[in-house]
Amino acid sequence: MSEQTITRLNTRQADFKERLDNLLAWESVSDTHVAAAVTDILHQVKTRGDSAVVEYTNKFDRRNAQSIDELVVTSEQLESALTRITPDQRHALEVAAERIRSYHKHQLQASWQYTEADGTVLGQQITAMERVGLYVPGGKASYPSSVLMNAIPAKVAGVDELTMVVPAPDNHLSPMVLAAAAIAGVDRVITIGGAQAIAALAYGTKTITKVDKIVGPGNIYVATAKRAVFGQVAIDMIAGPSEILVICDGLTDPDWIAMDLFSQAEHDEQAQSILLCPDADYLDRVEASIERLLPTLARNEIASISLKNRGALIKVDDIAQAIEVSNRIAPEHLELSIANPESVLPGVRHAGAIFMGRHTPEALGDYCAGPNHVLPTSGTARFSSPLGVYDFQKRSSIIMCSVEGASELSKVASVLARGEYLEAHARSAEYRIKS
């Protein structure tokens, strides 16, 4: 095999840290041209509303809409999509949806209170966001799984209104995406995309209600627009390329591991697939599997570029060192393809999702295992978590002082307020001090 097919590294190399850093390096979204285009689109939609959305949709998606009403999917169209897909497709969507719903119900948070000895009540009230916007890629890129993963947690959280935007270039719209929206309980679907869709959700138009949060993946224009409107609305994250890191003890079928690496490499040329193993001979076997299986992939050209530029087979001293390297990388997806994954789990500090054992490929998590497939990328698993019900809930503090409690707390507040030279704060508290 050509040495260029995938990088080989060893943790004992003198320059290993530098080479790993170079391998992990990825520049975030956008450039000046994209940013300028997005800024103009956002301004036009903010000032001209629906008419600007229709103009951009006709221009970029090659549509001929006369009004935005033509871009709205009716509830009848949503329901009919369920009959336009095959029975197997509908069954798969329904099974995946039920598993995702069941898992996310465990994440629901409840309001709580406690009462102190003097009768003061403290607590926290949990409420759902009112309106959420879900962006779904359209056209040839059809991701019904993303519809389920983004919409179902929002609905479990209790979001009142979920608006989905999905572009339909050349009037092409995936029936599976629409069927997934129907199954997930999406309230409204509008066939718009790009920065203009993000602007419409963030600012609101006559037809499209302003939302509180925007979630869902998109291209560089969508990501740039999401970043620009953050603050006007909340967003889920600015996602980087897909990643998988596999830790293997050398006993899993090398074809399985090669295909697991491909499962991310086929996403796009910037995706990253890394294998850590203490057995050099096993790394050779996986490399041979990669060479043999790669030409059989429909997306082998994309996967080949990904593996060549950003993939790696890394020799480590032992599994313990593999865990250390993994924590350094903080991968989106971590596969522990070893005999006793539970034994090393406590040592895993940073990973978006952890797949335990030889029979748990990352692909199951993408579609139907239950946990969310919207995960932190580019090392952000060090401080971020998967998308979940908690991302669609808010917390409000509850404070209700008794007469006695107010008197005692006001004495403390008075001292602190006067120490900060905020007289009104102090006097407001002092009024509540019992004489």
C-alpha positions as CSV (number, residue, x, y, z in Angstrom):
1,M,0.0,0.0,0.0
2,S,1.1,3.5,-0.7
3,E,2.5,5.2,2.4
4,Q,0.3,8.2,1.6
5,T,-3.0,6.3,2.1
6,I,-3.1,7.1,5.8
7,T,-0.6,8.5,8.3
8,R,1.3,6.1,10.6
9,L,2.4,7.6,14.0
10,N,4.0,6.2,17.1
11,T,3.8,7.9,20.5
12,R,7.5,7.2,21.0
13,Q,8.4,9.4,18.1
14,A,10.3,12.5,19.3
15,D,8.0,14.8,17.4
16,F,4.8,12.9,18.1
17,K,3.0,15.7,20.0
18,E,3.8,18.2,17.2
19,R,2.7,15.8,14.5
20,L,-0.5,15.0,16.4
21,D,-1.3,18.7,16.8
22,N,-0.8,19.2,13.0
23,L,-3.1,16.3,12.3
24,L,-5.8,17.7,14.6
25,A,-5.6,21.3,13.3
26,W,-8.7,22.5,11.7
27,E,-9.7,26.1,10.8
28,S,-13.2,27.1,11.9
29,V,-15.9,28.2,9.5
30,S,-16.0,31.2,7.1
31,D,-13.8,33.6,5.3
32,T,-14.2,37.3,4.4
33,H,-16.1,36.6,1.2
34,V,-18.6,34.3,3.0
35,A,-18.9,36.6,5.9
36,A,-19.7,39.6,3.7
37,A,-22.3,37.7,1.7
38,V,-24.0,36.5,4.9
39,T,-24.0,40.0,6.4
40,D,-25.8,41.3,3.4
41,I,-28.4,38.5,3.4
42,L,-29.0,39.0,7.1
43,H,-29.6,42.7,6.6
44,Q,-31.9,42.2,3.7
45,V,-34.1,39.7,5.5
46,K,-34.1,41.8,8.6
47,T,-35.3,44.8,6.8
48,R,-37.4,43.4,4.0
49,G,-38.7,40.2,5.6
50,D,-40.6,37.7,3.5
51,S,-39.9,39.3,0.1
52,A,-36.1,39.0,0.7
53,V,-36.5,35.3,1.8
54,V,-38.4,34.5,-1.4
55,E,-35.9,36.4,-3.6
56,Y,-32.9,34.5,-2.1
57,T,-34.7,31.2,-2.2
58,N,-35.6,31.6,-5.9
59,K,-32.0,32.7,-6.7
60,F,-30.0,30.1,-4.7
61,D,-32.4,27.1,-4.9
62,R,-33.7,27.8,-8.5
63,R,-37.3,28.1,-7.4
64,N,-40.1,30.2,-8.9
65,A,-42.1,31.1,-5.8
66,Q,-44.3,34.2,-6.0
67,S,-44.9,34.4,-2.3
68,I,-43.6,32.7,0.8
69,D,-46.9,30.8,1.2
70,E,-45.8,28.6,-1.7
71,L,-42.8,27.6,0.3
72,V,-44.7,26.3,3.3
73,V,-45.4,22.6,3.5
74,T,-49.0,21.8,4.5
75,S,-49.9,19.4,7.3
76,E,-51.5,17.2,4.6
77,Q,-48.2,17.1,2.7
78,L,-46.4,16.0,5.8
79,E,-48.8,13.2,6.5
80,S,-48.8,12.1,2.9
81,A,-45.0,11.7,3.0
82,L,-45.5,8.8,5.4
83,T,-47.2,6.9,2.5
84,R,-44.6,7.9,-0.1
85,I,-41.8,6.1,1.6
86,T,-41.4,2.3,1.7
87,P,-42.8,0.3,4.7
88,D,-39.3,-0.6,5.7
89,Q,-38.3,3.1,5.7
90,R,-41.3,4.1,7.8
91,H,-40.7,1.2,10.2
92,A,-37.0,2.2,10.6
93,L,-37.9,5.9,11.2
94,E,-40.6,4.9,13.8
95,V,-38.3,2.5,15.7
96,A,-35.4,5.1,15.7
97,A,-37.9,7.8,16.9
98,E,-39.2,5.7,19.7
99,R,-35.7,4.8,20.9
100,I,-34.6,8.5,20.7
101,R,-37.7,9.6,22.5
102,S,-37.3,7.0,25.3
103,Y,-33.7,7.9,25.9
104,H,-34.3,11.6,26.0
105,K,-37.2,11.3,28.5
106,H,-34.6,10.3,31.0
107,Q,-33.0,13.7,30.6
108,L,-36.1,15.7,31.7
109,Q,-35.3,18.0,34.6
110,A,-37.9,18.8,37.2
111,S,-38.4,22.0,39.2
112,W,-37.4,21.9,42.8
113,Q,-37.7,23.8,46.1
114,Y,-36.5,23.6,49.7
115,T,-37.6,25.5,52.8
116,E,-35.0,26.8,55.3
117,A,-35.6,26.7,59.1
118,D,-36.9,30.3,59.2
119,G,-39.5,29.6,56.4
120,T,-37.5,31.1,53.5
121,V,-38.1,29.1,50.3
122,L,-35.4,28.7,47.6
123,G,-35.6,26.7,44.4
124,Q,-35.5,26.4,40.7
125,Q,-38.3,26.4,38.1
126,I,-37.7,24.5,34.9
127,T,-39.5,25.7,31.8
128,A,-39.2,24.9,28.1
129,M,-38.4,27.4,25.4
130,E,-41.5,28.6,23.5
131,R,-40.2,28.5,19.9
132,V,-37.3,26.6,18.3
133,G,-36.0,26.6,14.7
134,L,-34.6,23.5,13.2
135,Y,-32.3,23.7,10.2
136,V,-32.1,20.6,8.0
137,P,-29.9,20.3,4.9
138,G,-31.8,19.6,1.7
139,G,-31.4,18.6,-1.9
140,K,-29.1,15.7,-2.5
141,A,-28.1,15.8,1.1
142,S,-31.0,14.0,2.9
143,Y,-30.7,13.6,6.6
144,P,-33.9,12.3,8.2
145,S,-31.9,11.1,11.2
146,S,-30.9,14.7,11.9
147,V,-34.6,15.6,11.9
148,L,-35.3,13.0,14.6
149,M,-32.2,13.9,16.7
150,N,-33.0,17.6,16.8
151,A,-36.8,17.6,16.9
152,I,-37.5,14.9,19.4
153,P,-35.5,16.3,22.3
154,A,-37.2,19.7,21.8
155,K,-40.6,18.1,21.9
156,V,-39.7,16.0,24.9
157,A,-38.6,19.2,26.6
158,G,-42.0,20.7,26.0
159,V,-41.2,23.3,23.3
160,D,-44.5,24.9,22.2
161,E,-43.6,25.5,18.5
162,L,-41.0,23.8,16.4
163,T,-40.4,25.3,12.9
164,M,-38.3,23.3,10.5
165,V,-36.6,24.9,7.5
166,V,-35.2,22.7,4.7
167,P,-34.1,23.9,1.3
168,A,-35.7,22.3,-1.8
169,P,-33.3,23.1,-4.7
170,D,-35.0,22.6,-8.0
171,N,-38.2,21.8,-6.0
172,H,-36.6,18.5,-4.8
173,L,-37.5,17.5,-1.3
174,S,-36.8,14.2,0.3
175,P,-40.0,12.3,1.4
176,M,-38.0,10.7,4.2
177,V,-37.1,14.1,5.6
178,L,-40.8,15.1,5.5
179,A,-41.8,11.7,7.0
180,A,-39.3,12.1,9.8
181,A,-40.7,15.6,10.5
182,A,-44.2,14.1,10.8
183,I,-43.1,11.3,13.1
184,A,-41.1,13.7,15.3
185,G,-44.0,16.1,15.7
186,V,-42.6,19.1,13.9
187,D,-45.2,21.9,13.9
188,R,-44.3,23.7,10.7
189,V,-42.0,23.0,7.7
190,I,-40.9,25.8,5.4
191,T,-38.8,24.9,2.3
192,I,-36.1,27.6,2.6
193,G,-32.4,27.2,3.4
194,G,-29.1,29.0,3.6
195,A,-28.3,32.2,5.5
196,Q,-31.8,33.6,4.6
197,A,-33.5,30.8,6.5
198,I,-31.3,31.5,9.6
199,A,-32.1,35.2,9.3
200,A,-35.8,34.5,9.1
201,L,-35.8,32.4,12.2
202,A,-33.6,34.8,14.1
203,Y,-35.3,38.0,13.3
204,G,-38.8,36.9,12.3
205,T,-40.9,38.0,9.3
206,K,-44.6,38.5,8.7
207,T,-44.9,34.8,8.0
208,I,-42.1,33.2,10.0
209,T,-42.2,33.6,13.8
210,K,-39.0,34.6,15.5
211,V,-37.6,31.7,17.5
212,D,-35.7,31.5,20.8
213,K,-33.0,29.0,19.6
214,I,-31.8,27.6,16.3
215,V,-30.4,24.1,16.0
216,G,-29.3,21.8,13.2
217,P,-26.3,21.4,10.8
218,G,-25.7,23.3,7.6
219,N,-23.0,24.5,5.1
220,I,-20.5,27.2,5.6
221,Y,-23.1,30.0,4.9
222,V,-25.5,28.5,7.5
223,A,-22.8,28.1,10.1
224,T,-21.6,31.7,9.5
225,A,-25.1,33.0,9.8
226,K,-25.7,31.1,13.0
227,R,-22.6,32.6,14.5
228,A,-23.7,36.1,13.4
229,V,-27.2,35.9,14.9
230,F,-26.0,34.4,18.2
231,G,-27.1,36.7,20.9
232,Q,-30.3,37.6,19.1
233,V,-31.1,33.9,19.5
234,A,-29.4,30.9,21.1
235,I,-27.7,28.3,18.9
236,D,-26.7,24.8,19.5
237,M,-23.0,24.9,18.3
238,I,-20.7,25.7,15.4
239,A,-19.9,22.1,14.3
240,G,-16.6,21.1,12.8
241,P,-16.0,18.0,10.6
242,S,-17.1,14.5,11.8
243,E,-14.6,12.6,13.9
244,I,-14.0,9.1,15.1
245,L,-11.3,7.7,17.4
246,V,-11.1,4.0,17.9
247,I,-9.1,2.3,20.7
248,C,-8.5,-1.3,19.9
249,D,-6.6,-4.1,21.7
250,G,-5.8,-5.8,18.4
251,L,-8.5,-8.6,18.8
252,T,-11.3,-7.1,16.7
253,D,-11.7,-8.2,13.1
254,P,-9.6,-5.6,11.2
255,D,-12.3,-5.3,8.5
256,W,-14.7,-4.1,11.1
257,I,-12.3,-1.4,12.4
258,A,-11.5,-0.3,8.8
259,M,-15.2,0.1,8.1
260,D,-15.7,2.0,11.3
261,L,-13.0,4.4,10.3
262,F,-14.7,4.8,6.9
263,S,-18.0,5.6,8.6
264,Q,-16.6,9.0,9.3
265,A,-14.2,9.4,6.4
266,E,-17.1,9.2,3.9
267,H,-18.8,12.2,5.4
268,D,-16.5,14.7,3.8
269,E,-12.8,15.4,2.9
270,Q,-12.2,17.2,6.3
271,A,-13.6,14.3,8.4
272,Q,-11.1,12.6,10.8
273,S,-10.6,8.9,11.5
274,I,-8.0,7.8,14.0
275,L,-7.1,4.3,15.4
276,L,-5.0,3.8,18.5
277,C,-3.6,0.3,19.2
278,P,-0.6,-1.1,21.1
279,D,-0.1,-3.9,18.5
280,A,1.9,-2.8,15.5
281,D,1.1,-6.0,13.5
282,Y,-2.6,-5.3,14.0
283,L,-2.2,-1.8,12.6
284,D,-0.6,-3.4,9.6
285,R,-3.6,-5.7,9.2
286,V,-6.0,-2.7,9.5
287,E,-4.0,-0.9,6.9
288,A,-4.3,-3.8,4.6
289,S,-8.1,-3.9,5.2
290,I,-8.3,-0.2,4.4
291,E,-6.5,-0.8,1.1
292,R,-8.7,-3.7,0.1
293,L,-12.1,-2.2,1.2
294,L,-11.7,1.4,0.3
295,P,-12.3,0.9,-3.4
296,T,-15.6,-0.8,-2.7
297,L,-17.1,2.3,-1.1
298,A,-19.5,4.4,-3.3
299,R,-17.9,7.5,-1.7
300,N,-14.3,6.2,-1.9
301,E,-12.9,9.4,-3.4
302,I,-14.1,11.5,-0.4
303,A,-13.0,8.9,2.1
304,S,-9.6,8.5,0.5
305,I,-8.9,12.3,0.8
306,S,-10.1,12.3,4.4
307,L,-7.9,9.4,5.4
308,K,-4.9,10.7,3.5
309,N,-5.1,14.2,4.9
310,R,-6.5,13.8,8.4
311,G,-6.5,10.0,9.2
312,A,-4.0,8.2,11.3
313,L,-3.1,4.7,12.7
314,I,-1.2,5.4,15.9
315,K,0.9,2.8,17.8
316,V,0.6,3.4,21.6
317,D,2.5,1.6,24.4
318,D,-0.7,0.2,26.0
319,I,-4.4,0.9,26.4
320,A,-3.8,3.2,29.3
321,Q,-1.7,5.4,27.1
322,A,-4.4,5.2,24.4
323,I,-6.8,6.7,26.9
324,E,-4.4,9.5,27.6
325,V,-4.1,10.3,23.9
326,S,-7.8,10.1,23.5
327,N,-8.4,12.6,26.3
328,R,-5.9,14.9,24.6
329,I,-7.9,14.6,21.3
330,A,-11.3,14.8,23.0
331,P,-13.1,13.1,20.0
332,E,-16.6,13.5,18.9
333,H,-17.0,9.7,18.7
334,L,-14.9,7.3,20.8
335,E,-15.1,3.5,20.2
336,L,-13.6,1.3,22.9
337,S,-13.2,-1.9,20.8
338,I,-11.5,-3.8,23.6
339,A,-12.2,-6.8,25.9
340,N,-13.4,-5.0,29.0
341,P,-14.4,-1.4,28.0
342,E,-16.1,-0.8,31.4
343,S,-12.7,-1.1,33.1
344,V,-11.3,1.9,31.3
345,L,-14.5,4.0,31.2
346,P,-13.7,5.9,34.4
347,G,-10.5,7.2,32.8
348,V,-12.3,8.7,29.8
349,R,-12.6,12.4,30.5
350,H,-13.4,13.9,27.2
351,A,-15.6,12.4,24.4
352,G,-18.9,13.3,22.8
353,A,-20.2,9.8,22.8
354,I,-18.5,6.6,23.9
355,F,-19.2,3.3,22.1
356,M,-18.5,0.3,24.3
357,G,-17.2,-3.1,23.0
358,R,-16.6,-4.7,19.7
359,H,-20.3,-4.9,18.7
360,T,-21.1,-1.2,19.2
361,P,-20.1,0.6,16.0
362,E,-20.5,4.4,15.9
363,A,-23.0,4.0,13.0
364,L,-25.7,2.7,15.5
365,G,-25.4,5.9,17.4
366,D,-25.9,8.0,14.3
367,Y,-29.3,6.4,13.7
368,C,-31.1,4.4,16.3
369,A,-29.3,3.6,19.5
370,G,-31.1,6.4,21.3
371,P,-28.6,8.9,22.5
372,N,-28.2,12.1,20.4
373,H,-25.9,12.2,17.4
374,V,-25.4,15.9,17.7
375,L,-22.1,16.0,19.4
376,P,-19.2,18.4,20.1
377,T,-16.4,18.3,17.6
378,S,-12.9,19.7,17.2
379,G,-11.8,19.1,20.8
380,T,-14.8,20.9,22.2
381,A,-15.9,17.7,24.1
382,R,-13.5,19.1,26.8
383,F,-16.2,21.5,27.7
384,S,-19.4,20.7,25.7
385,S,-22.0,17.9,25.8
386,P,-24.3,16.2,23.3
387,L,-27.5,17.9,22.3
388,G,-30.3,17.0,24.7
389,V,-33.5,17.9,26.4
390,Y,-31.6,20.3,28.7
391,D,-30.7,22.4,25.6
392,F,-34.4,23.3,25.2
393,Q,-35.1,24.0,28.9
394,K,-34.4,27.1,30.9
395,R,-33.9,27.5,34.6
396,S,-35.4,30.3,36.7
397,S,-34.3,30.8,40.3
398,I,-37.0,31.0,43.0
399,I,-36.5,33.1,46.1
400,M,-39.3,33.7,48.7
401,C,-38.2,35.1,52.0
402,S,-40.1,34.8,55.2
403,V,-40.3,37.9,57.5
404,E,-37.6,36.5,59.7
405,G,-35.4,35.3,56.8
406,A,-35.7,38.7,55.0
407,S,-34.6,40.5,58.1
408,E,-31.5,38.4,58.6
409,L,-30.5,38.4,54.9
410,S,-31.1,42.1,54.6
411,K,-28.5,42.8,57.3
412,V,-25.9,40.9,55.2
413,A,-27.0,42.5,52.0
414,S,-26.8,46.0,53.5
415,V,-23.2,45.6,54.5
416,L,-22.2,44.2,51.1
417,A,-24.2,46.8,49.2
418,R,-22.7,49.7,51.1
419,G,-19.3,48.2,50.6
420,E,-20.0,48.5,46.8
421,Y,-21.3,52.1,47.3
422,L,-24.8,51.1,46.0
423,E,-27.0,53.0,48.4
424,A,-30.4,52.1,46.9
425,H,-29.5,48.4,47.1
426,A,-28.7,48.8,50.8
427,R,-31.7,50.9,51.7
428,S,-34.0,48.6,49.8
429,A,-32.8,45.7,52.0
430,E,-32.8,47.8,55.2
431,Y,-36.5,48.5,54.9
432,R,-37.0,44.7,55.5
433,I,-35.0,44.6,58.7
434,K,-37.2,44.0,61.7
435,S,-36.8,46.8,64.3
